[in-house]
């Protein structure tokens, strides 16, 4: 018997033991050579059973590194939020090289939000035309220019322009980072790695709080430019996603990209063949005309998940998460908490980062639906608890009674932050890269990110008006009711995508399969 092959007949005996044909390359090399790939074979021996779905998995480390680099840019979204919190008090002081008024301060804080929706739409278009990788590279340019411009600003207009560029870049980075991560990672890792973007945002907020407390606003802006510079360099070293390359009919490059992302432990030939089969079966070709793009955007496979995610973002934003983030100090003050308001805010930021990481891990183990229900019920309960306490705070103030049990609002806000990060802040962002058709994943991913930021704007902008009309307790009671009511929507419409390939998810929304509940044969989470 030669070294190249060993064969044996599978004998069906009482112990059901068998030996399967094993093919071994003559040079025993595990790496791809001349366009071929190693064959991964599952063997079963007496008394042992193989674990399905694990024999074709690639090296996790390579997928983690690629996802980490792709999500470095998402830290800028958090830094854009956190910068104004520490910079505005300094810019208002007499010692600042550039002094601003209250009106100018509101523009410095809000101008980044003006550029964000535009960046979301632009990045969506670029993703489907120049690729995910190149879009992430282009994204870093306005971010670098924006931070540098703010750091060297000699007048207020320069800060305005810098903040616009930062907001534009922050909007651009959201969708491509998530789509790239989902397309380069296998189903058993996709949930955890897809949540890296949420960790990046939370980390960016915390970085601004910490560095901003020990340095000046212009130095903070200069230091902030380091992140997009490192991200740009890192993305030049990563390959384009195999999914995108196949849509461009670049099969050889797709195989090379997959080999770099998976390593020698994966059945590369099998995975790439599944992508090819799906592409051929469903006629996945590049969309060239506006009419073709519009038709693809209006198809059920695009509209259904877009409707689900747009409403998901609306519900989770209207549970009050960014009201707490943007108005944390004010909320702590109105709650009657006796501890230092700034210390409470920073500690809340630390808590957010820690439990975002925990949420990443749980997303891999628990799935999207369970974590969403945890957030919906937990956030709703905590907001209602805070609402009831604030009602009594107003009563105590009106009757000159000192606040009692001041730990209750602090505990409610901290628990709210924990529940929110476990599901709301992670799940919908992961699903942006999972649920859309390959052909328009970039465009509609950008539109979804735009819808998310519009929801953020709506809740943050209306908070002062609702507070004036409904009082503090009324606003937070409203937020809690929306979150709990959202559980009905999630139960009926939110699918479980954990452990499913992108092709299986697309088949489901196209109507080719009726359910995603059936476990995948080749991939499990």
N, C-alpha and C positions, 0 to 999 in steps of 0.2 A: 504493500500500500504506500503511495507516494505521500510526500509532505504537503502537497497542495490540497489534497482532499481526503477526508475520512468519512466513509458512509456505512450505515447500518440500517437494517430494516426495523421499523417500529413494530414490536410484537405486543399485541393486546393480551396481556396475561391478567391473572387474578389480582395482582397488586397494582395493575395499571401503570407499571413503569415502562418507560420508553426512552430511546436515544434519538435525537433529531439530527439530521444532516448538518455537519459543521464544515464550513468552508473557510480556510485560512490562507491568506496570501503567502506566496513563497518567501517573500522577504520579511514577513511578519510585521511590517510597519503599520502603525495605526493611523497615519496621516494621509490626506488626500494626495494622490499623485496622478498626473496626466488625466485629470477629470474624473477619476474613480474614487470610490469611498469604501471604507471598511464595512463588512457585513456583520451586523450585530445579531447573534443567534441565541435564542432562549433554549436551554436544555432542562429537562426534568428528570430527576433521579428518584429512586424509591424513597418514600418517606419525606420528600421535600416538594414544596410547591413554590413556583416562582411568583413574584409580586408583579401583577400586570401593570404596564404603563411606565415602569422605571428603567427597563433595559434600553430604551431609546433616548433617554434624557442626555442633554449636553452638559458641559461643565458649568456649574452654577456661578463660579467665580467670574468667568468671562461675561456672563450676562449681567451680573451685579455691577461690574466695573463700567460696562457700556451704559447701563441705566443711570448709574451715579453721575457720570460725566454729562449725560444728556440733561439731567435734572439740576445741575449746578446753577443754571440760569434762572430757575424758578425762585431761587433765594432773593432775586431782585424784586419780585413781587412783594415779598414780605418787607424788604428793605425800603421799598417805596412807601409802604404804609407806615413803617416805624420811624422814618426819617423826620417827618414833620413833628412828631410827638416830642422829640428831643431838640430839634433845630429851632422851632418857632420861639420858644422862650429866650434863646440866645440871640436870635435875630431882632427881637423886640427890645433887647437891653441896650443901654447907651454905650456900652463897651464894644459893641459889634461893629465891624468894618462896613457892613451894610445894614442899615436900620430899616425896619418895615413897620407899617401901621397895622391896626387890627384888620382893616379891609384887605390889605396886601397879604396878610398872614393867611386869610381864608383862601386866597387864590393860590398861594404857595402850597397849601395843603390839598386843594382840590384839582389843580391842573393836571396832575398825573392821572387822575381818573378820567379826564377828558380824552387823553390820548389812548387809553387802554382799549376801549371797544374798537377803535380804528385799527389798532395793532392786531387785534384778534382776527378781524376779517382779512387783513392783508396777509397774515401768516397762513391762514387757511387756503388762500389762493396760491401762495408760493409753494406750499407743501405738495400740492398735486401737480405743480408745473416744474419745479426745480428739485424736488425731493425733500425728504424730512431732514436729512443731515445738512444740506446746504442752507435750508431755511433756518436751522438752529445756529449756523455760523453767521448768517446775515443778521439775525436777531440781536446778536451781541454788539453790533456796531452802534446803533442808537443808544444802547445802554452805556457803553464806554464813553461816547461823546457827551451824553447827558450828565453823568456823574462828574466828568472832568470839567465841564462847563460850570456846573454848580460850585465845584471846589475852587475855581479861579475867578468866580463872579465878583465884579466890582460895582454892580448895580442890580436893582431888582429885576429889570427885564431879562438879564442874563440868567437869573435863577428861574424865572418863568419858563424860558426856552428849555433850560436844562430839565426842569420837571416834566415838561411836555414830552421830551425825548425819552425820559425814563419811563413815563407811563406808556408811551407807544411801544417801547421795547419790552416792557413787562407784559403788555397785552399780546405781543407777538410770541413770546416764549411759552405760554401756557399750553396751547394745543399741540404744537410739534413735539415738545418734551414728552408729553403723555403718549402721543401716537407712536413716537419712536420707541419708547420703552415697551409698549404693548406688542409692537411688531417684532422686536428683537428678543423677547423673552418667551419661554415656553409656558403653557398653562399653569403648571404647578408652581411657578415663580411669579407669574404675571400680577397677581393680586398684591403681593408684598412689594414688588419692584414698582408697580404703578403708583403706589402710595408715597413713593419717594418725593414726588412733587409737593405733596402736602407737608411733608417734613421740611422740605426746602423753604416753603413760605413761612412756616412757624419759626424756623431757624433764622430767617432773614429779619423778622420782627425782633427777635431776641438780640441779634447782633447789634441792631441800631440802638436798642435800649441800653445795652451794656457799654458799647464803645462811645455812644453819644453822651453818656453820663460822666465820662472822664476826659473828653476832648472837645474841641470847637466844631461848629457845624461844617466849616469848609474842609477841615481835616477829615471829618467823618465821611464827607462826600468823596474825597480823594481815596480814602481807604476802601470805600464801597466799589470803586472802579476795578479793584483787583479781581473780584468775583467774575464779572463778564470777560475779563482778559483771560483768566485761567480757563473759563468755559470755552472760549473761542479756540484757544490752542488745543484743548482736549478734543473738541469735535473734529478738528482736522485729522486726528489720528484714528477716528472710528470709521467703520464702513457704513454705507447706505443700507437701509433695511431690505431684506430679500423680497418682501411683499411688494414694495414700490418698484424694485428693479424688474420683477416679473411683469408688472403692469406695463412696463416700458419695453417688454420683449428682450430684456438683457439677461438671458438665462444663465450664461456662463458667469457673469458678474454676480448674479443672485446666489449661485452655488459657492462662489468664492467667499462672498459675504457671510453666508450661513456657516461655512467652515471656520471662519474667524470667530464667529459668535458662539459656536457650539463646541469646538474642539474635537478630540478624537473619540470621545465616549458616546457620541450620538450617531444614530443611524441617519446620516445626512441624506443619503439617496432616497430613503423612504419619506423623510420630511419634505424634501424639495419636490418629490413626485406628487405628494398630496397637494401641494400648492399649485403645481402645474395642472393637475387633474381638475381642481376647483376652477382654475382660470379658464380652462378649455370648456368645461361643462357649462359654466355660466357666462361665457363670452365676455370675460373681464378684459377689456381693451382700453387704452388711453382715450379720454374724452377730448375731442379737438374743438368742436363748435359750441357756442353758448347754448344752442338748442339741446344738444346732447347732455350738457352739464345740468341744465334746468330740468330735463326729463329725469335724470338720475336723482336730483335733489327732491323731486316730487314723488318719487317711487315709494311704496310702502316700507321698503327696507331702510330708507333714510328718514321718512317722516315719522314713523312709529317711534323709533328710539329717540328722535329729536324731541317729540312731544313729551315723552316720559322724562327725559333729562331736563328739559326746560322747566317743567313743573316741579321736578325734584329740587332743582336749584332755587326756585321761587319759595318752596316750602321751607327748605333748610335756611335760607337767608331770612325769611320772615319768622323764624323761631327766635331771632334776636342776636345771632352770633356776632355779627359785625357791629351791631349797636354796642354790645359789650366791649368789643375790641377798640372801636373808635372813641367811645365815651366812657372808658373804664374808670378814669379818675372821678368823673362827674357822677357815675352810677354809685361808686363806693361812697362818695360824699353824701348823696341823697339817701343812702341806705342807713346812715347813722352809725357806720362802723367806726370803732374807736382807734384802730391801728392807722399807721401812716398810709395815706392813699397811694403814694408813688411806690412804696415798698409792696403794697398789695398788687399793684398793676404789674410790676416786674416779676413777682413770684407767680402771678397768673400766666405770664408769658413763658416762664420756665416749665410750668405744669403743662402748658399746651404742647411744647416740644416733646416732653417725655411721653405723653400719652398719644401723640401722633406716631411716634416710633412703635409704641405698644399696638396701636391700631394697625400699623403695617403688618405686624406679625400675625395679629388676629385675623386680618383680611385673608391671609393665606389659609388659615385653619378653619375659619367659621363661615366664610362666604359673604356675599354682598347683602342679601336680605336680612339675615339675623342682626348684623351690625347696624343696618338702617333702622330696624325696629328698636334696638337698644337706644340709639340716638333720639328717635322720635318720642319715645315714651319718657326717657330720662330728661331730655331738654324741656319737654312740655311740663313735666312735673316740677322741675326746678324753677321754671319761669313762673308757674302758678304759685309756688311757695314764696318766691321773692315778691310777687304781686300782693299776696295776703299780708306779708310782713310790712311792705311799704304802705299799705292801707292803714295799719296800726301806727306806723311812724307819723303819718299825717295827723291821725287822731291825737297822738301824744303831743305833737307840736302845738296843735290847736288848744290843748288843755294844759300846756306848760308842764308836761310830764316827761322826765328824762327817758330816752330810749332804753329798752330792756332787751336782753338776750341778743346783743349786737353781733354775736357769732353766727346767727342764722343767715343773714344776707351774704356774709363772706363764704360760708359753707355752701350756700345755694349757688353762688356764682362759680366757685371752684368746681363743684360737682357738675354744673352745667358745662363748664369747659371740658371736663373729662368725658362726659357723655357725647358732647359734640364732636370731639376729635376722634372718637372711636369709630364713628360711622359717617356723619354728615360731611366732615371735612376731608374725607378720603374717598368714599365709595363713588359719588358721581364723577369725580375727576378721573378715577381709574376707568370708568365705563366710557368716557369720551374716546379713549383709544381702543375700546373693545367692540362697540355695538354698531359701528357704521360700516357701510360697504367700502371696499378697498378703493374703488374708483373716485369717490368723493369724500373719503375719510378726512382729508385735509380741509376742504372747504367747509363741510358741515361741522367738523370739529371746531373750526374757528368761529362759526356762527353760534355754536353751543357755548363756547367760552365767552363770546360777546353777550349772550343772553344771561350768563351767570353774573357778569360784571354789571349789567343793567339791573339785575335783581339786587346786587350789593348797593348800587347807587340809590335805588328806590327806597330801601329800608333805612339807609343811613341819612338820606336827605329828608325823609319824612319824620324821623324820630323827634326833632324839636317841635314840629307842628302837632304831632300826636300827643306828645307830652303836655303841650299847652291845652289841648282839647280834652284828653282823657285822664290827665294826671299820671304820675309815675306808675302807680299800681295798675291803672287801666291799660297802659301800653304793654307792660310785661304780662299782664293777664291775657291780652290779645295774642301776643307772641306764643304763649304757652298753649292756648286753644288751637292755633293754627298748626303747631307741631303735632299735637295729639290727633287732630282731625286728619292730618296727613297720613297717619297709619293706615287708614282705609284705602287711600290711593295706592300706597306702597304694596299693600297686601294683594290688591287686584291686578296691578299693572307691572310692578317691578319684577323682571326676570332674574333668575340666579345664573350668573355667567361664570361662577367659580369652576375652574378645571376644564372649561370648554375652549376649543380652538376657535380662532377668529372666523374660520370657515363655517363651523357649526353654528356660531352666533348669527352670522349673516344668513345662513339657510333658514334659521328660525324666523327672523324678521321678514324674510322674503316670502314666507309661507310654505317653503319646501318641506319643513318639518313642523309638527304641531306643538312640540314641547322641547324644552332644554333639560327636563328632569332626568332623562335617560343618561346614565353615566357613559362617558366616552370610553371606547375600547382601547385606544392607544395612548390616551393621556388622562391621567387622574391627578387631582390636587391633594 
